[in-house]
């Protein structure tokens, strides 16, 4: 568990508090988002279903004693792809525990290229469904095509719109509407999930309860800009409400005062 007691921040949109630091690799037009070769498809099946998921179950049930509330809301949409938006409060947990939400459906998750440089797990990230943010227009076209293809195949795509990790943070930080263009363009529903933290009677590490809600749809009328903003606002509002279930503050976040002198 993160041993920091107080973290001082200046910018809710851009401050990053992960303890892992690296130089992210460039994700250019040569990056293989599709991974359709037989070897890569088998590697995904083996790593995702055989190697990772038992670790995920142990991590969720034993380490965090995670309970999931609202999973039944995903079931009517099990025949199709959709987007899942979550709060970003665990460096490793967010990469693992999201897979429990729509299981047995396998997920793909939009990640920062930093994830590709993480020791050991970084090499597995693409096989486990990580879709790193691209550099440049050509790479972006491949990235967007991969998202659309995964949705068309019926896979959920997970997005952490806050982008930066704030360990054990119990509120929802403001986030832009950029990533909400994907469900608008794909014409599929969105859901939100919020990991909340709760006092444990015997252990220092708090228990985690994950709340799922949705579906959310953009307005039928209007331009893409209007639709994605309305969708973002609806998801943000509900995530903020669900975050209120937390009843313990492991790390206190304090905004630095601006010295005008």
C-alpha positions in Angstrom: 0.0 0.0 0.0 1.2 3.5 -0.8 2.8 4.8 2.4 2.5 8.5 1.7 0.1 10.3 4.1 -0.2 13.8 2.4 0.3 14.7 -1.2 0.4 18.3 -2.3 -0.9 19.1 -5.8 -1.2 22.2 -8.0 -3.1 21.1 -11.1 -5.9 18.6 -10.9 -5.8 18.0 -14.7 -2.1 17.3 -15.1 -0.4 16.4 -11.9 0.8 12.7 -11.8 1.5 10.9 -8.5 2.5 7.4 -9.7 5.8 6.4 -8.1 6.9 4.8 -11.4 9.0 7.1 -13.7 10.2 6.3 -17.2 10.6 7.8 -20.6 7.6 6.6 -22.7 8.4 5.0 -26.1 7.2 6.6 -29.3 4.1 4.9 -30.7 4.3 5.6 -34.4 2.5 4.4 -37.6 4.5 1.1 -37.4 3.0 0.0 -34.1 0.9 -3.1 -34.5 -2.5 -2.3 -32.8 -4.3 -5.2 -34.4 -2.0 -8.1 -33.4 -3.8 -10.5 -35.7 -1.0 -13.0 -36.3 -1.8 -16.5 -35.0 1.2 -16.3 -32.5 0.0 -13.0 -31.1 -3.6 -14.1 -30.8 -2.5 -17.2 -28.9 -0.3 -15.2 -26.7 -3.2 -12.9 -25.8 -5.4 -15.9 -25.0 -2.7 -17.6 -22.9 -1.7 -14.5 -20.9 -5.2 -13.1 -20.5 -7.1 -16.2 -19.7 -4.6 -18.6 -18.2 -1.9 -16.4 -16.6 -3.4 -13.0 -15.7 -6.9 -13.8 -14.6 -6.0 -16.0 -11.6 -3.7 -13.1 -10.4 -6.5 -10.7 -10.9 -8.9 -12.7 -8.8 -6.3 -13.0 -6.0 -5.5 -9.3 -6.2 -9.1 -8.3 -6.1 -10.5 -10.7 -3.5 -7.5 -11.1 -1.2 -5.5 -7.8 -1.5 -8.3 -5.4 -1.9 -11.3 -7.6 -0.8 -13.1 -6.0 -3.8 -16.8 -6.2 -4.0 -18.5 -5.2 -7.3 -21.9 -3.5 -7.2 -24.0 -3.1 -10.3 -22.4 -5.7 -12.6 -25.9 -6.8 -13.7 -26.2 -3.5 -15.6 -23.6 -4.8 -18.1 -25.4 -8.1 -18.8 -28.1 -6.8 -21.2 -25.2 -5.5 -23.4 -23.0 -8.6 -23.3 -23.6 -9.2 -27.0 -21.9 -5.9 -28.0 -19.0 -3.7 -27.4 -19.2 -0.6 -25.2 -17.0 1.8 -23.3 -16.2 1.7 -19.6 -15.0 4.9 -17.8 -13.3 4.6 -14.4 -11.4 6.6 -11.8 -7.6 6.3 -11.8 -6.4 5.5 -8.3 -4.2 2.4 -8.4 -1.0 2.1 -10.5 -1.3 -1.7 -10.8 -4.8 -2.3 -9.6 -6.4 -0.2 -12.4 -4.6 -2.3 -15.0 -5.8 -5.6 -13.4 -9.1 -5.1 -11.6 -11.1 -3.7 -14.5 -11.0 -7.1 -16.1 -13.3 -8.5 -13.4 -16.1 -6.1 -14.3 -17.4 -7.6 -17.6 -15.8 -11.1 -17.2 -15.9 -13.5 -19.0 -15.8 -10.9 -21.8 -12.2 -9.7 -22.3 -11.4 -6.0 -22.3 -9.1 -3.7 -24.0 -7.9 -0.6 -22.3 -6.5 2.7 -23.5 -3.1 3.3 -21.8 -0.3 5.9 -21.7 2.8 4.7 -23.6 4.6 4.8 -20.2 2.9 1.4 -19.6 5.0 -0.2 -22.3 8.2 0.6 -20.4 7.1 -0.9 -17.1 9.5 -3.8 -16.2 8.1 -7.2 -17.2 4.4 -6.2 -17.4 5.3 -3.6 -20.1 6.2 -6.3 -22.5 2.9 -8.0 -21.8 0.7 -4.8 -22.1 -0.1 -5.2 -25.8 -1.0 -8.9 -25.4 -3.2 -8.1 -22.4 -5.2 -5.6 -24.4 -3.4 -2.3 -23.8 -4.0 0.2 -26.6 -1.2 2.9 -26.1 -2.0 6.5 -27.1 -0.4 7.3 -30.5 2.1 9.8 -31.7 1.2 11.5 -34.9 -1.7 11.5 -37.3 -0.9 8.2 -39.1 -0.5 6.3 -35.8 -3.8 7.9 -34.6 -5.6 6.5 -37.6 -4.4 3.0 -36.7 -5.3 3.6 -33.0 -8.8 4.7 -33.9 -9.3 1.8 -36.3 -8.3 -0.6 -33.6 -10.8 0.8 -31.1 -13.6 0.6 -33.7 -12.6 -3.0 -34.5 -12.5 -4.1 -30.9 -16.0 -2.6 -30.3 -17.3 -4.3 -33.5 -16.0 -7.6 -32.2 -18.0 -7.1 -29.0 -15.2 -6.2 -26.6 -15.5 -3.5 -23.9 -12.9 -0.7 -24.1 -11.8 0.7 -20.8 -10.8 4.4 -20.4 -9.5 6.3 -17.5 -10.4 9.9 -18.4 -8.6 11.5 -15.5 -5.4 10.2 -17.3 -3.1 10.6 -14.3 -2.9 8.4 -11.2 -3.7 9.8 -7.8 -3.4 6.8 -5.4 -6.4 6.2 -3.2 -8.0 9.5 -4.1 -11.7 9.5 -3.0 -13.1 12.2 -5.3 -13.4 12.5 -9.1 -11.1 15.0 -10.7 -12.2 17.1 -13.6 -11.5 15.6 -17.0 -12.0 16.7 -20.6 -14.5 15.4 -23.0 -11.9 14.2 -25.5 -12.3 10.5 -25.0 -16.1 10.7 -25.2 -15.9 11.1 -28.9 -15.3 7.4 -29.2 -18.8 6.2 -28.1 -20.4 9.0 -30.1 -18.6 7.9 -33.2 -19.1 4.2 -32.6 -22.7 4.5 -31.6 -22.5 2.3 -28.6 -23.4 2.8 -24.9 -21.0 4.0 -22.1 -20.8 2.9 -18.5 -18.9 4.3 -15.6 -17.3 2.5 -12.7 -15.8 4.0 -9.5 -13.5 2.3 -7.1 -14.3 3.5 -3.6 -12.4 2.8 -0.3 -13.8 1.7 3.0 -12.5 1.1 6.5 -11.2 -2.3 7.4 -11.7 -3.6 10.9 -8.4 -5.4 11.2 -6.1 -4.4 8.3 -4.5 -1.1 7.3 -5.4 -1.5 3.7 -8.9 -0.4 3.0 -11.5 -2.5 1.4 -12.6 -1.6 -2.2 -16.1 -1.5 -3.4 -16.5 -0.9 -7.2 -19.8 0.7 -8.3 -20.9 0.3 -11.9 -23.6 2.5 -13.5 -25.1 3.1 -16.9 -25.8 2.9 -19.7 -25.2 6.4 -20.8 -26.0 7.7 -24.3 -25.3 11.0 -25.9 -28.2 13.2 -27.2 -29.6 12.0 -30.5 -29.5 15.5 -32.0 -26.6 17.9 -32.4 -23.0 18.0 -33.5 -20.3 15.6 -32.3 -18.9 18.4 -30.1 -22.2 18.9 -28.3 -22.9 15.1 -28.0 -19.5 14.3 -26.4 -19.8 17.1 -23.9 -23.2 16.1 -22.8 -22.1 12.5 -22.5 -19.0 13.5 -20.5 -21.1 15.7 -18.2 -23.5 12.8 -17.5 -20.8 10.4 -16.7 -18.8 12.8 -14.6 -21.8 13.7 -12.6 -22.7 10.1 -11.8 -19.0 9.2 -11.0 -18.9 12.1 -8.6 -22.0 10.8 -6.8 -20.7 7.2 -6.6 -17.3 8.5 -5.2 -19.2 9.7 -2.2 -19.5 6.2 -1.0 -15.9 6.2 0.2 -15.6 6.4 4.0 -11.9 6.5 4.6 -9.1 8.7 3.4 -5.8 6.9 3.1 -3.9 9.8 1.6 -4.9 13.4 2.1 -4.6 15.6 -1.0 -3.9 19.3 -0.3 -3.8 22.0 -3.0 -0.7 24.2 -2.8 -1.4 27.9 -2.2 -0.4 30.2 -5.0 2.1 32.8 -3.9 1.2 36.0 -5.7 4.1 37.8 -4.1 
